[in-house]
């Protein structure tokens, strides 16, 4: 294993973990959601009904990032002011939830992202246990759909021995541009230093999945009522997943919107985790406008568990409303 990859797995200087379990959300009924979405609480998960489609959110665990890495171009005074204006203590590091979505549509069980598996960070890689906790056998998953190829979304797709797919009976799908980037043998050399180890890991997972992995473009139908939506910038071919049934819509946003304050109230702040910062800002602004205008519900991978809420306009800006 390359030293860059070892550093990525160990956490390195820019990706550390907290020895804490993902907290459960508050009362499900308190969530104010767009019309047509119904929420029910079930053990360590949250369940949404969207027309004839059921969406369940479970946790793969938590990750942590230093503030300096997350916001390399933002003054600490500006960050402190944002949090205090919202009645919160400014963070000294960001603890990120990892909210994995399971969509049940017809006879299909579609998993959006696969978590990080056991070899990335100690506080993550809990997805298999979380699925069993809600009585879902991983072998019953029919489709695994990736938003992008970062470790916390992709590495859990292979088994603990990295010998084959963890979800052995599933078809796996990745966006065309995303697949092209991570499977390009030059990517580990040309990627930013913080991404080199992750690039090696992504290439290894893609190779291990082999024929179980296929690609799809923007707007591709992934399953009945489920399709890709292009939201690039965080990674070259980042995709969100739109669920639509019975006149209601839910956007599973991956890492397009990652922080409950910053992504919504300061979407123009450059993020260190975005490969193309300008494109990521444009994507955030367009996505926020769409979610607010069309009253589309949202699940964010790194938003506070379960990451379910909506986008509202307030005072010429956006806010994330989860209750």
Secondary structure as GFF3:
##gff-version 3
##sequence-region A 1 323
A	DSSP	alpha_helix	3	10	.	.	.	ID=ss1
A	DSSP	beta_strand	15	16	.	.	.	ID=ss2
A	DSSP	three_ten_helix	28	30	.	.	.	ID=ss3
A	DSSP	beta_strand	37	42	.	.	.	ID=ss4
A	DSSP	beta_strand	45	50	.	.	.	ID=ss5
A	DSSP	beta_strand	53	66	.	.	.	ID=ss6
A	DSSP	alpha_helix	67	70	.	.	.	ID=ss7
A	DSSP	alpha_helix	76	85	.	.	.	ID=ss8
A	DSSP	beta_strand	93	105	.	.	.	ID=ss9
A	DSSP	beta_strand	108	112	.	.	.	ID=ss10
A	DSSP	alpha_helix	127	133	.	.	.	ID=ss11
A	DSSP	three_ten_helix	138	140	.	.	.	ID=ss12
A	DSSP	beta_strand	143	145	.	.	.	ID=ss13
A	DSSP	alpha_helix	151	154	.	.	.	ID=ss14
A	DSSP	three_ten_helix	155	157	.	.	.	ID=ss15
A	DSSP	beta_strand	171	175	.	.	.	ID=ss16
A	DSSP	alpha_helix	176	183	.	.	.	ID=ss17
A	DSSP	alpha_helix	187	190	.	.	.	ID=ss18
A	DSSP	alpha_helix	193	209	.	.	.	ID=ss19
A	DSSP	three_ten_helix	210	212	.	.	.	ID=ss20
A	DSSP	beta_strand	213	216	.	.	.	ID=ss21
A	DSSP	beta_strand	221	223	.	.	.	ID=ss22
A	DSSP	beta_strand	226	230	.	.	.	ID=ss23
A	DSSP	beta_strand	239	245	.	.	.	ID=ss24
A	DSSP	beta_strand	248	252	.	.	.	ID=ss25
A	DSSP	alpha_helix	262	265	.	.	.	ID=ss26
A	DSSP	alpha_helix	277	293	.	.	.	ID=ss27
A	DSSP	beta_strand	297	299	.	.	.	ID=ss28
A	DSSP	beta_strand	308	314	.	.	.	ID=ss29
A	DSSP	beta_strand	317	321	.	.	.	ID=ss30
###
